[in-house]
């Protein structure tokens, strides 16, 4: 499945952004989805994951718990990352990923995801 992320940009600390992950496949509901991010000079890190179908199971990295929400709309072949109370530490390139293997489970392991987007830049000014 091909993935395209949009919605990044420049925002003040404390502000919000909503990232969109658009998938090319009409069977996107059969994939688990996740968001990762990579700040300049740092390794890619897990942000949030959602299982397939209705997305009833979600999982978040500790730094974003209570501030970020992952969701999906299979009728639009899309997943989203709502980011609130943004901090300067949230500045990074954000990547959406999809996984076809065992999509009923959530995973924070990047190597388990087989489709990736090109990323969208999020910059939070303090």
C-alpha atoms as an extended CHARMM CRD file, in Angstrom:
* protein
*
       126  EXT
         1         1  UNK       CA              0.0000000000        0.0000000000        0.0000000000  PROA      1               0.0000000000
         2         2  UNK       CA              1.2510000000        3.4960000000       -0.8260000000  PROA      2               0.0000000000
         3         3  UNK       CA              1.0410000000        6.0880000000        1.9130000000  PROA      3               0.0000000000
         4         4  UNK       CA              1.0820000000        9.8850000000        1.8690000000  PROA      4               0.0000000000
         5         5  UNK       CA              1.2380000000       12.0580000000        4.9780000000  PROA      5               0.0000000000
         6         6  UNK       CA             -0.0590000000       15.6190000000        5.1080000000  PROA      6               0.0000000000
         7         7  UNK       CA             -0.8680000000       18.1760000000        7.7570000000  PROA      7               0.0000000000
         8         8  UNK       CA              2.5400000000       19.0840000000        9.0930000000  PROA      8               0.0000000000
         9         9  UNK       CA              3.6490000000       22.6520000000        9.5890000000  PROA      9               0.0000000000
        10        10  UNK       CA              4.8480000000       25.2880000000       12.0100000000  PROA      10              0.0000000000
        11        11  UNK       CA              2.8910000000       25.7530000000       15.2380000000  PROA      11              0.0000000000
        12        12  UNK       CA              3.4620000000       27.5430000000       18.5190000000  PROA      12              0.0000000000
        13        13  UNK       CA              4.0590000000       25.5540000000       21.6770000000  PROA      13              0.0000000000
        14        14  UNK       CA              0.7290000000       24.5860000000       23.2030000000  PROA      14              0.0000000000
        15        15  UNK       CA             -0.9530000000       24.4900000000       19.8320000000  PROA      15              0.0000000000
        16        16  UNK       CA             -2.4610000000       21.6210000000       17.8580000000  PROA      16              0.0000000000
        17        17  UNK       CA             -2.0190000000       19.9140000000       14.5300000000  PROA      17              0.0000000000
        18        18  UNK       CA             -3.8020000000       17.0400000000       12.8270000000  PROA      18              0.0000000000
        19        19  UNK       CA             -1.7670000000       14.7910000000       10.5750000000  PROA      19              0.0000000000
        20        20  UNK       CA             -3.4300000000       12.7220000000        7.8730000000  PROA      20              0.0000000000
        21        21  UNK       CA             -2.1750000000        9.4210000000        6.4780000000  PROA      21              0.0000000000
        22        22  UNK       CA             -3.8000000000        8.6850000000        3.1260000000  PROA      22              0.0000000000
        23        23  UNK       CA             -3.5100000000        5.1190000000        1.8510000000  PROA      23              0.0000000000
        24        24  UNK       CA             -3.8440000000        4.0290000000       -1.7590000000  PROA      24              0.0000000000
        25        25  UNK       CA             -5.4740000000        0.7160000000       -0.9510000000  PROA      25              0.0000000000
        26        26  UNK       CA             -9.2190000000        0.2420000000       -0.6030000000  PROA      26              0.0000000000
        27        27  UNK       CA             -8.3770000000       -2.5780000000        1.7830000000  PROA      27              0.0000000000
        28        28  UNK       CA             -6.6740000000       -0.2260000000        4.2310000000  PROA      28              0.0000000000
        29        29  UNK       CA             -9.0120000000       -1.5670000000        6.9040000000  PROA      29              0.0000000000
        30        30  UNK       CA             -6.9980000000       -4.8060000000        6.7510000000  PROA      30              0.0000000000
        31        31  UNK       CA             -3.8230000000       -3.0310000000        7.8530000000  PROA      31              0.0000000000
        32        32  UNK       CA             -2.6370000000       -1.9370000000       11.2530000000  PROA      32              0.0000000000
        33        33  UNK       CA             -1.4050000000        1.6610000000       11.2440000000  PROA      33              0.0000000000
        34        34  UNK       CA              1.1370000000        3.6010000000       13.2270000000  PROA      34              0.0000000000
        35        35  UNK       CA              2.9460000000        6.8970000000       13.4590000000  PROA      35              0.0000000000
        36        36  UNK       CA              6.6590000000        7.2850000000       14.0440000000  PROA      36              0.0000000000
        37        37  UNK       CA              8.8120000000       10.4010000000       14.1650000000  PROA      37              0.0000000000
        38        38  UNK       CA             12.4240000000       11.3310000000       13.6690000000  PROA      38              0.0000000000
        39        39  UNK       CA             13.9670000000       14.4930000000       15.0050000000  PROA      39              0.0000000000
        40        40  UNK       CA             17.1330000000       15.9260000000       13.5180000000  PROA      40              0.0000000000
        41        41  UNK       CA             20.1480000000       13.9600000000       14.7010000000  PROA      41              0.0000000000
        42        42  UNK       CA             18.0390000000       11.3400000000       16.4500000000  PROA      42              0.0000000000
        43        43  UNK       CA             16.7920000000        7.8630000000       15.6420000000  PROA      43              0.0000000000
        44        44  UNK       CA             13.2590000000        7.2150000000       14.4670000000  PROA      44              0.0000000000
        45        45  UNK       CA             10.9490000000        6.6270000000       17.4150000000  PROA      45              0.0000000000
        46        46  UNK       CA              7.4950000000        5.2020000000       17.8890000000  PROA      46              0.0000000000
        47        47  UNK       CA              4.6050000000        7.5840000000       18.5440000000  PROA      47              0.0000000000
        48        48  UNK       CA              1.2920000000        5.7180000000       18.3240000000  PROA      48              0.0000000000
        49        49  UNK       CA             -0.2620000000        2.5820000000       16.8350000000  PROA      49              0.0000000000
        50        50  UNK       CA             -3.7570000000        1.3650000000       15.9900000000  PROA      50              0.0000000000
        51        51  UNK       CA             -5.0320000000       -2.0620000000       15.0450000000  PROA      51              0.0000000000
        52        52  UNK       CA             -7.0200000000       -2.9220000000       11.9180000000  PROA      52              0.0000000000
        53        53  UNK       CA            -10.7200000000       -2.6510000000       11.2410000000  PROA      53              0.0000000000
        54        54  UNK       CA            -12.4670000000       -0.2360000000       13.5450000000  PROA      54              0.0000000000
        55        55  UNK       CA             -9.2140000000        0.4920000000       15.3300000000  PROA      55              0.0000000000
        56        56  UNK       CA            -10.4240000000       -0.4880000000       18.7590000000  PROA      56              0.0000000000
        57        57  UNK       CA             -6.9280000000       -1.0050000000       20.1570000000  PROA      57              0.0000000000
        58        58  UNK       CA             -4.4500000000        1.8480000000       20.3890000000  PROA      58              0.0000000000
        59        59  UNK       CA             -1.0370000000        2.1860000000       21.9480000000  PROA      59              0.0000000000
        60        60  UNK       CA              1.0200000000        5.3030000000       22.6540000000  PROA      60              0.0000000000
        61        61  UNK       CA              4.5700000000        6.1820000000       23.5230000000  PROA      61              0.0000000000
        62        62  UNK       CA              4.8720000000        7.6430000000       27.0090000000  PROA      62              0.0000000000
        63        63  UNK       CA              5.9380000000       11.1530000000       25.8670000000  PROA      63              0.0000000000
        64        64  UNK       CA              2.6910000000       11.6520000000       23.9090000000  PROA      64              0.0000000000
        65        65  UNK       CA              0.1440000000        9.9090000000       26.1350000000  PROA      65              0.0000000000
        66        66  UNK       CA             -2.7690000000       12.1670000000       26.9440000000  PROA      66              0.0000000000
        67        67  UNK       CA             -1.8010000000       14.6700000000       24.2290000000  PROA      67              0.0000000000
        68        68  UNK       CA             -1.9220000000       12.6980000000       20.9620000000  PROA      68              0.0000000000
        69        69  UNK       CA             -4.7550000000       10.5960000000       19.5680000000  PROA      69              0.0000000000
        70        70  UNK       CA             -4.5040000000        8.1190000000       16.7130000000  PROA      70              0.0000000000
        71        71  UNK       CA             -7.6320000000        7.2340000000       14.7590000000  PROA      71              0.0000000000
        72        72  UNK       CA             -8.7250000000        5.9190000000       11.3830000000  PROA      72              0.0000000000
        73        73  UNK       CA            -11.5360000000        6.3050000000        8.8780000000  PROA      73              0.0000000000
        74        74  UNK       CA            -11.5700000000        3.2640000000        6.6250000000  PROA      74              0.0000000000
        75        75  UNK       CA            -14.2450000000        4.7760000000        4.3810000000  PROA      75              0.0000000000
        76        76  UNK       CA            -11.5920000000        7.3340000000        3.4230000000  PROA      76              0.0000000000
        77        77  UNK       CA             -8.6570000000        4.8980000000        3.5390000000  PROA      77              0.0000000000
        78        78  UNK       CA             -7.0260000000        7.1920000000        6.0630000000  PROA      78              0.0000000000
        79        79  UNK       CA             -5.5010000000        7.3590000000        9.4980000000  PROA      79              0.0000000000
        80        80  UNK       CA             -4.9720000000       10.4440000000       11.6020000000  PROA      80              0.0000000000
        81        81  UNK       CA             -2.8130000000       11.7480000000       14.3990000000  PROA      81              0.0000000000
        82        82  UNK       CA             -4.3790000000       14.5370000000       16.4310000000  PROA      82              0.0000000000
        83        83  UNK       CA             -1.6390000000       16.3280000000       18.3310000000  PROA      83              0.0000000000
        84        84  UNK       CA             -2.5540000000       18.7070000000       21.1520000000  PROA      84              0.0000000000
        85        85  UNK       CA             -0.4940000000       20.6500000000       23.6860000000  PROA      85              0.0000000000
        86        86  UNK       CA              2.4970000000       20.4860000000       21.3970000000  PROA      86              0.0000000000
        87        87  UNK       CA              5.9600000000       20.9790000000       22.8090000000  PROA      87              0.0000000000
        88        88  UNK       CA              9.2460000000       21.8770000000       21.1620000000  PROA      88              0.0000000000
        89        89  UNK       CA             10.3820000000       18.2830000000       21.7700000000  PROA      89              0.0000000000
        90        90  UNK       CA              7.6230000000       17.1520000000       19.3990000000  PROA      90              0.0000000000
        91        91  UNK       CA              9.3990000000       18.7900000000       16.4600000000  PROA      91              0.0000000000
        92        92  UNK       CA             10.2980000000       16.0690000000       13.9800000000  PROA      92              0.0000000000
        93        93  UNK       CA              9.4550000000       14.4930000000       10.6680000000  PROA      93              0.0000000000
        94        94  UNK       CA              6.3750000000       12.3410000000       11.2530000000  PROA      94              0.0000000000
        95        95  UNK       CA              5.9310000000        9.1220000000        9.3120000000  PROA      95              0.0000000000
        96        96  UNK       CA              2.8590000000        6.9850000000        8.8520000000  PROA      96              0.0000000000
        97        97  UNK       CA              3.3270000000        3.2360000000        8.5170000000  PROA      97              0.0000000000
        98        98  UNK       CA              1.0530000000        0.3120000000        7.7300000000  PROA      98              0.0000000000
        99        99  UNK       CA              1.4030000000       -3.3710000000        8.5780000000  PROA      99              0.0000000000
       100       100  UNK       CA             -0.3550000000       -6.2740000000        6.8570000000  PROA      100             0.0000000000
       101       101  UNK       CA              1.0160000000       -9.0240000000        9.0840000000  PROA      101             0.0000000000
       102       102  UNK       CA             -0.9800000000       -9.6850000000       12.2700000000  PROA      102             0.0000000000
       103       103  UNK       CA             -2.9200000000       -6.4290000000       11.8750000000  PROA      103             0.0000000000
       104       104  UNK       CA             -5.0840000000       -7.2400000000       14.9010000000  PROA      104             0.0000000000
       105       105  UNK       CA             -2.1400000000       -6.3770000000       17.1220000000  PROA      105             0.0000000000
       106       106  UNK       CA             -0.4910000000       -3.0510000000       17.8480000000  PROA      106             0.0000000000
       107       107  UNK       CA              3.2690000000       -2.7680000000       17.6020000000  PROA      107             0.0000000000
       108       108  UNK       CA              5.9000000000       -0.1540000000       18.3480000000  PROA      108             0.0000000000
       109       109  UNK       CA              8.5600000000       -1.9230000000       16.2800000000  PROA      109             0.0000000000
       110       110  UNK       CA              9.3680000000       -0.0700000000       13.0610000000  PROA      110             0.0000000000
       111       111  UNK       CA             10.7630000000       -3.1750000000       11.3550000000  PROA      111             0.0000000000
       112       112  UNK       CA              7.3570000000       -4.8530000000       11.5590000000  PROA      112             0.0000000000
       113       113  UNK       CA              5.7570000000       -2.2820000000        9.2590000000  PROA      113             0.0000000000
       114       114  UNK       CA              5.9870000000       -2.9060000000        5.5450000000  PROA      114             0.0000000000
       115       115  UNK       CA              4.6700000000        0.3470000000        4.0690000000  PROA      115             0.0000000000
       116       116  UNK       CA              5.8960000000        3.8430000000        4.8530000000  PROA      116             0.0000000000
       117       117  UNK       CA              5.1260000000        7.3560000000        3.7100000000  PROA      117             0.0000000000
       118       118  UNK       CA              7.6470000000       10.0450000000        2.8740000000  PROA      118             0.0000000000
       119       119  UNK       CA              7.0200000000       11.9760000000        6.0770000000  PROA      119             0.0000000000
       120       120  UNK       CA              5.6790000000       15.3960000000        6.9910000000  PROA      120             0.0000000000
       121       121  UNK       CA              7.6030000000       18.0120000000        8.9700000000  PROA      121             0.0000000000
       122       122  UNK       CA              6.2220000000       19.2780000000       12.2620000000  PROA      122             0.0000000000
       123       123  UNK       CA              7.9820000000       22.2220000000       13.8600000000  PROA      123             0.0000000000
       124       124  UNK       CA              6.9180000000       23.5400000000       17.2550000000  PROA      124             0.0000000000
       125       125  UNK       CA              8.2600000000       26.9470000000       18.2050000000  PROA      125             0.0000000000
       126       126  UNK       CA              8.7370000000       27.7480000000       21.8780000000  PROA      126             0.0000000000
